[in-house]
Amino acid sequence: MRHPVDEEAVVALTRDLVRLRTVNEDGFREAPAAALVAGTMRSFGWDPQVTEVAPGRPNVVAVVDGGGGPGRTLAFEGHTDVVTEGDPDRWSVDPYGGEIRDGRLYGRGSADMKSGVAAMLHGVRALQLAGPFPGRVLVCALVDEEGLMLGAKHFAGTDLARGVDGAIVCEPEEGEICTSAKGAVRIRVDLLGAMAHGAMPQHGRNPLPAAGRLLVALAALQEELQKAHPAHEHLGEVYVTPTVSRAGSLDQINVIPARATVAVDVRTIPGVDHAGLVERVRELAAEAGDPDGVATELSIVDDRPCVEIPADHPLVTALAAAHEDVLGEPARYGGVPGATDGTILTRDAGIPTVVYGPGGKWIAHQADEFVEVDDIVRCAHVYAAAADRFLR
């Protein structure tokens, strides 16, 4: 069954969303995009719930009842924030122009993931226009995915979330059905020494050599973890990546700093115990500080588990069949190299999640980000067909 997707409207909505600068940084937030999403929902006859999870940061959720009696509840999820465009001189187009050239729609958030938001709205609208269906669909446009995922965390704590049987997260995955996503642990280590004059280091405790030893130890820890946990079919290797190393001041090179900070971004695959991993980093930090009498403090900035859904789960099989029906080719499977809001929905609300959406997997956050116009339309059709199969 081909559902009546308004193909011109889904592309137009994507362009309108891209033209709104909803960067996840101070001063620019998601409210303009949330207002456009809510207005579009109202034009469909839906009654969106708009909930501020932080000032100027509204989640928008609509409940679409199928009118065909009781049944499952399916959620579609996307986020309305984007990362910064960076240096505009690196772009060959206006990052917020929504320009279409040679079949590609350009702009920050075109792939990640305003096209996914537009496609899920119009996909569900097409499902509704095709006639009654059992159960209901939640259409969720949430905030702060590019930050601490405040929108997903808030939604996961609601009564609506507790009734969801499955969720399709509409992130750009280049036609792959992503049944797994890497876990992430972000760790901060503060190394506490004692300030002294650079000419008299014997009177201080320099945390910088300890930070250096810790960085070397983290590289060895990555090798240890990769040997203990072979590469995952779709997610690849475990990575332990130092991303911040900070101490002292270039304005006072003659001062031994009292404190150094190392931050590390660990990306995990199924089988890696996060609690054990954190304790191992704590031990390595202490060992690095001991030779110079440097104390250490460890804090967890964020902890997101690996998530995985079986390939034979009804949500996955419905999505795969819809993909094959619409595209005329076998479904391809993959994994998400980072975390998505789906990670939070699974962790906090126990919702089975799968990730599938328009746009290339690797184009997100780059200059000249784009999405193929045909891909937006295809995904809207796939969403409608997948929902139809899952709910029936």
C-alpha positions in Angstrom: 0.0 0.0 0.0 1.4 3.4 -1.0 0.5 6.0 1.6 -0.5 9.5 0.5 2.7 11.5 1.5 2.6 15.1 0.5 6.0 15.1 -1.1 6.2 18.8 -1.8 5.2 19.7 1.7 7.7 17.4 3.4 10.5 19.0 1.5 9.2 22.5 2.1 8.9 21.8 5.9 12.5 20.6 5.9 13.6 23.9 4.2 11.6 26.0 6.6 13.2 24.2 9.6 16.7 24.5 8.2 16.2 28.2 7.9 15.7 28.5 11.6 19.0 28.7 13.5 18.4 26.5 16.5 22.0 26.0 17.6 22.5 24.2 20.9 24.4 27.0 22.5 23.7 30.0 24.8 21.3 32.5 23.2 20.0 30.3 20.4 17.6 27.5 21.3 14.9 25.3 19.8 11.8 27.4 20.4 11.4 28.7 16.8 11.6 25.1 15.4 9.3 23.8 18.1 6.8 26.5 17.2 6.9 25.5 13.5 6.5 21.8 14.4 3.6 22.5 16.7 1.9 24.7 14.1 2.3 22.0 11.4 0.8 19.5 13.8 -2.2 21.7 14.4 -2.7 22.2 10.7 -3.1 18.4 10.6 -5.8 18.6 13.3 -3.5 17.2 16.0 -3.3 18.6 19.5 0.4 18.9 20.4 1.6 19.0 23.9 4.3 21.7 24.2 6.4 21.4 27.4 9.4 23.5 28.3 12.0 21.3 29.8 14.3 24.3 30.3 13.7 28.0 29.5 13.2 28.4 25.8 13.5 24.7 25.2 10.1 23.1 24.5 9.5 19.5 23.7 6.6 19.0 21.3 4.6 15.7 21.4 1.4 14.8 19.5 -0.7 11.7 20.1 -2.3 10.5 16.9 -5.1 8.0 17.6 -5.7 5.5 14.8 -9.4 5.3 15.3 -9.2 1.6 14.6 -9.5 0.2 18.1 -7.0 -0.7 20.7 -3.5 -1.8 19.7 0.2 -1.0 20.1 1.7 2.5 20.6 4.5 3.5 18.3 6.7 6.6 18.7 8.6 8.5 16.1 11.3 10.7 17.6 13.5 13.5 16.4 15.3 16.5 17.8 15.0 20.2 16.9 18.5 21.5 18.0 21.6 21.5 15.8 25.3 22.1 16.3 26.9 25.3 15.3 27.7 26.0 11.7 31.3 26.9 12.7 33.3 29.1 10.3 30.8 30.3 7.6 33.8 30.7 5.2 34.1 26.9 5.1 30.6 26.7 3.5 29.9 27.1 -0.2 26.2 27.9 0.6 24.3 29.8 3.3 24.2 27.4 6.3 20.7 28.6 7.0 19.5 29.2 3.4 17.8 25.8 2.8 19.2 25.9 -0.8 18.4 23.0 -3.1 21.0 22.3 -5.7 21.3 19.2 -7.9 18.8 17.3 -5.8 20.5 18.1 -2.5 19.1 20.3 0.2 21.9 22.1 2.0 22.2 23.6 5.4 23.0 23.0 9.0 20.7 20.4 10.4 19.5 19.4 6.9 20.6 15.8 7.6 21.0 16.0 11.4 18.1 16.1 11.6 15.4 18.5 10.5 14.7 16.3 7.4 14.0 13.4 9.8 11.6 15.6 11.8 9.8 16.7 8.7 9.6 13.1 7.3 8.2 11.7 10.5 5.5 14.3 10.7 4.4 13.8 7.1 4.8 10.0 7.3 2.4 9.8 10.2 0.0 12.2 8.5 0.0 10.0 5.5 -0.7 7.0 7.7 -3.6 8.8 9.2 -5.1 9.9 5.8 -4.9 6.3 4.6 -7.7 5.3 6.9 -8.2 4.0 10.5 -5.5 1.9 12.1 -5.3 0.2 15.5 -3.4 1.7 18.4 -1.8 5.1 18.3 1.3 7.0 17.2 3.3 9.5 19.3 5.2 12.1 17.2 8.0 13.6 19.4 10.2 16.5 18.5 12.5 16.9 21.5 15.3 19.3 22.5 18.9 19.1 23.4 20.0 15.9 21.7 23.3 17.6 20.8 23.9 18.4 24.5 22.8 16.4 27.5 19.6 15.1 26.0 17.4 17.0 28.4 14.4 16.6 26.1 14.7 12.8 25.9 15.3 12.5 29.6 12.2 14.6 30.4 10.0 12.7 27.9 11.2 9.3 29.2 9.8 10.2 32.6 6.3 10.9 31.4 3.3 8.6 31.5 3.1 8.8 27.7 6.6 7.2 27.4 5.7 4.4 29.7 3.1 3.2 27.3 5.2 3.1 24.2 5.8 -0.3 22.6 8.6 0.8 20.3 10.2 3.9 18.8 11.8 4.8 15.5 14.5 7.4 16.0 14.7 9.4 12.7 18.5 10.2 12.7 20.4 10.2 9.4 21.7 6.6 8.8 22.1 6.5 5.0 19.5 3.9 4.5 20.7 1.5 7.2 18.4 0.1 9.8 20.5 0.6 12.9 19.7 -1.9 15.6 22.5 -1.0 18.0 24.2 2.1 19.3 27.5 2.6 21.1 27.5 3.4 24.8 29.3 6.5 26.0 31.0 7.4 29.3 32.4 10.9 29.7 34.8 11.1 32.6 36.6 14.1 34.2 39.7 13.6 36.2 41.1 16.5 38.3 44.7 16.1 39.4 45.4 18.2 42.5 48.9 19.3 43.3 50.4 22.4 44.9 51.4 25.7 43.2 55.0 26.8 43.2 57.5 29.0 41.3 58.8 27.4 38.2 62.3 28.1 39.4 61.7 26.1 42.6 59.7 23.0 41.6 60.9 21.2 44.8 58.4 23.4 46.8 55.4 22.3 44.8 53.6 19.2 43.5 53.3 19.5 39.7 50.1 17.8 38.4 51.2 17.9 34.8 53.6 14.9 34.8 50.7 13.0 36.5 48.4 14.1 33.7 50.9 12.8 31.2 51.2 9.4 32.8 47.4 9.2 32.9 47.2 9.9 29.2 49.7 7.1 28.5 47.8 4.8 30.8 44.5 5.6 29.0 46.0 4.6 25.7 47.0 1.2 27.2 43.5 0.8 28.7 42.1 1.2 25.2 44.3 -1.6 23.9 43.3 -3.8 26.9 39.6 -3.2 26.3 39.9 -3.9 22.6 41.6 -7.2 23.3 39.0 -8.2 25.9 36.1 -7.2 23.7 36.4 -8.0 19.9 35.0 -5.5 17.5 31.2 -5.6 17.2 29.7 -6.4 13.8 28.1 -3.0 13.4 29.7 -0.8 16.1 33.4 -1.6 15.7 35.9 -1.1 18.5 35.9 0.3 22.0 37.5 3.7 22.0 39.1 5.5 25.0 39.7 9.1 23.7 41.2 11.9 25.8 39.5 15.1 24.6 40.6 17.7 27.2 43.9 18.3 28.9 44.1 21.5 30.7 46.5 23.1 33.2 48.4 26.3 33.9 48.4 29.6 32.0 50.4 30.9 29.1 50.4 34.2 30.8 52.3 32.7 33.7 54.7 30.1 32.3 56.8 30.5 35.4 54.1 29.1 37.7 53.6 25.5 38.4 49.8 25.0 38.4 48.0 23.6 41.4 45.5 21.7 39.3 45.3 19.8 36.0 42.2 18.4 34.3 41.9 15.5 31.9 38.6 14.5 30.3 38.1 11.3 28.4 35.3 10.2 26.1 34.9 6.4 26.2 32.7 4.7 23.5 31.7 1.2 24.4 30.1 -1.8 22.8 27.9 -4.5 24.3 29.8 -6.5 27.0 31.8 -3.6 28.4 30.9 -3.0 32.1 30.7 0.7 32.6 31.0 0.6 36.4 34.1 -1.5 36.1 35.5 0.7 33.5 35.1 3.8 35.7 36.8 2.1 38.6 39.7 1.2 36.3 40.1 4.8 35.3 40.0 5.8 38.9 42.8 3.4 39.7 44.9 4.6 36.8 44.5 8.2 37.9 45.6 7.4 41.4 48.6 5.5 40.1 49.5 8.4 37.9 49.4 10.9 40.7 51.2 8.8 43.4 54.9 9.4 42.3 54.5 13.2 42.8 52.0 13.2 45.7 49.3 14.4 43.4 45.7 13.6 44.6 43.0 12.8 42.1 39.2 13.3 41.9 37.1 11.5 39.3 33.6 12.5 38.3 31.2 11.0 35.7 29.9 13.7 33.4 27.5 11.4 31.5 26.9 7.7 31.3 25.0 6.3 28.4 24.7 2.5 27.9 25.0 0.5 24.7 21.6 -0.3 23.3 20.7 -3.1 21.0 17.4 -4.5 19.6 17.1 -8.0 18.1 16.8 -8.1 14.3 13.7 -10.2 14.7 11.9 -7.7 16.9 8.5 -6.7 15.4 9.6 -3.1 15.2 12.7 -4.0 13.2 10.9 -6.5 10.9 8.2 -3.9 10.2 10.8 -1.3 9.3 12.7 -3.7 7.1 9.6 -4.8 5.2 8.6 -1.1 4.7 12.1 -0.3 3.4 12.0 -3.2 1.0 8.5 -2.2 -0.2 9.3 1.5 -0.8 12.8 1.2 -2.1 12.6 -2.2 -3.8 15.8 -3.4 -2.3 16.8 -5.6 0.7 17.2 -3.9 4.0 20.7 -3.1 5.2 21.6 -3.2 8.9 24.1 -1.1 10.8 24.9 0.6 14.1 25.1 4.1 15.4 28.7 5.1 16.2 27.5 7.6 18.9 24.5 7.8 21.1 21.0 9.2 20.1 17.9 10.1 22.1 17.0 6.5 21.6 19.7 5.5 24.0 17.9 7.5 26.7 14.5 6.3 25.8 15.7 2.7 26.2 17.7 3.3 29.3 15.2 5.4 31.2 11.8 4.2 29.9 12.7 0.7 28.6 11.4 1.5 25.1 12.8 -0.7 22.3 14.4 1.6 19.7 15.7 1.4 16.2 17.4 4.3 14.3 16.6 5.0 10.6 16.4 8.3 8.8 17.2 10.5 5.8 20.7 11.7 5.2 24.3 10.4 5.2 25.7 8.9 8.4 28.9 10.8 8.1 27.8 14.2 6.9 26.4 15.4 10.2 28.2 18.4 11.8 30.3 19.1 8.7 30.4 22.2 6.5 28.1 22.0 3.5 25.9 19.5 5.3 23.2 18.2 3.0 20.4 15.7 2.5 19.2 14.2 -0.8 15.7 15.5 -1.5 14.6 12.1 -2.7 15.8 10.6 0.6 13.5 12.8 2.6 10.5 11.7 0.5 11.5 8.0 0.6 11.8 8.1 4.4 8.4 9.7 4.9 6.9 6.8 2.8 8.9 4.2 4.8 7.8 5.7 8.1 4.1 5.5 7.0 4.5 1.9 5.8 6.5 0.8 8.9 3.9 2.2 11.2 1.1 0.5 9.3 2.9 -2.9 9.6 3.9 -2.5 13.2 0.5 -1.3 14.4 -1.5 -3.9 12.4 
